[in-house]
Amino acid sequence: MKKAIAIIVVILLIDQISKIYIKTNFFYGEEVVVFDWFRIYFIENNGMAWGAEFGGKSGKLFLTIFRLFAIAGIGYWLYSSVKKNAPNILIVAISLIFAGAMGNIIDSVFYGVIFDTPINGVATLFAEKPYGELFYGKVVDMLYFPIWSGDLPEWLPIWGGKPFTFFNAIFNVADTAISTAVGILIVFNKKAFPKHD
């Protein structure tokens, strides 16, 4: 359990420090080109995958509350797996999922009441006039890997001749932790979930 907690704390620290730094040092939409295929690009979203939204304010509240229940379930899964002496690879994967989910929950629950959102400036931490309410914060994203951009071949059905960027998603450290964990569980499925006679 100590190793699991250490993984969670390290991921959460990296996630939150990077988000706070970006939010308090970057204008919304600002981009820094590190390499042609890797950029720091500051955006925010209401917390669903790929920035999708549904149901307005009530949908956002539902999503945040659902996440809180989900993190409780993931926490129980982690505790139960440790108690049952599950394989280390499963413990690591669950810890990454927990840390990633918690990182984005912190944004959703608290960022609306601790940050402002100036139109032509950077945000202030612990602002006098925050941009939202408790449970209505926006998730900060900044990692962008546009590995290839161009027009797709004309012969492709539906998308032929249209501009396309691979990889177009913009995400954060918390999202990376969750995706890494899912990858671990897929690739090392037999080690993570061994069959017992």
WOPE-V583101 format. One line per field, one symbol per residue. phi: phi as a letter, one per 20 degrees, with the letter a starting at -180 (. if undefined). psi: psi as a letter, one per 30 degrees, with the letter a starting at -180 (. if undefined). Layout:
BEGIN
phi = ???
psi = ???
END
This chain:
BEGIN
phi = .ffffffffffffffffffffffecdffnfcceecgebcececcbfoeglmfcbmlfffffgfffgffffffffffgfgffffelfggffffffffffffffgffggfedffddddcffcaefdflffcfebcgmcfdeecbeccffbcrefggfffmegnefbccdefdbcfffffffffffffffdgfffcfedf
psi = eeeeeeeeeeeeeeeeeeeeeeegfklkfkkkjelegkljjjlllgflkgglkkgbeeeeeeeeeeeeeeeeeeeeeeeeeeeghlkeeeeeeeeeeeeeeeefeeeeefefffklikeiallkkhleilfalkgglkkkkfkkiiekkaklkefkkefkflkkkjkfkkaaeeeeeeeeeeeeeeeheeeeikkk.
END
